[in-house]
Amino acid sequence: MARRDPNYLMWGAYHGLGIVVHQSWRRSRPRAWVQGTLPAPVHALFGWLVTSQFVILSFVWTKDAEFSAALSAYATLLGIGGAP
């Protein structure tokens, strides 16, 4: 049976939001804006870094057993709260 705790629901919503942002960005930005701004390898590296950080941050939702603990971990990562 599938788990139905809030953390896994938030993990799914987080990834869904990422897909929406990615698709909106691809459709709205002009191609000419990206071309010539950065060399292709640098642009690819930047895209890889942003994607990997997004995925790594998504693991917070599956790490903590409680929803409030996951929110506290995000606050700590973003420098909003103190270390646990």
MOHU-V970900 format. One record per backbone hydrogen bond with DSSP energy under -1.0 kcal/mol. NH is the residue of the N-H (numbers start at 1). CO is the residue of the C=O. E is the energy in kcal/mol with one decimal. If there is no record, write none. Layout:
((NH | CO | E) (NH | CO | E))
//
This chain:
((9 | 5 | -1.5) (10 | 6 | -2.5) (11 | 7 | -2.2) (12 | 8 | -2.0) (13 | 9 | -2.3) (14 | 10 | -2.8) (15 | 11 | -2.0) (16 | 12 | -2.4) (17 | 13 | -2.6) (18 | 14 | -2.0) (19 | 15 | -2.1) (20 | 16 | -2.1) (21 | 17 | -2.7) (22 | 18 | -2.4) (23 | 19 | -2.6) (24 | 20 | -2.5) (25 | 21 | -2.6) (26 | 22 | -2.4) (27 | 23 | -1.9) (28 | 24 | -1.8) (29 | 25 | -2.0) (35 | 31 | -2.2) (37 | 34 | -1.4) (43 | 39 | -2.5) (44 | 40 | -2.6) (45 | 41 | -2.2) (46 | 42 | -2.6) (47 | 43 | -2.2) (48 | 44 | -2.3) (49 | 45 | -2.6) (50 | 46 | -2.4) (51 | 47 | -2.2) (52 | 48 | -2.8) (53 | 49 | -2.3) (54 | 50 | -2.0) (55 | 51 | -2.3) (56 | 52 | -2.8) (57 | 53 | -2.5) (58 | 54 | -1.1) (59 | 56 | -1.0) (60 | 57 | -1.1) (61 | 58 | -1.0) (63 | 59 | -1.5) (64 | 60 | -1.4) (70 | 66 | -1.6) (71 | 67 | -2.1) (72 | 68 | -2.1) (73 | 69 | -2.1) (74 | 70 | -2.1) (75 | 71 | -2.2) (76 | 72 | -2.2) (77 | 73 | -2.6) (78 | 74 | -2.2) (79 | 76 | -1.1) (80 | 75 | -2.7) (81 | 75 | -1.2))
//
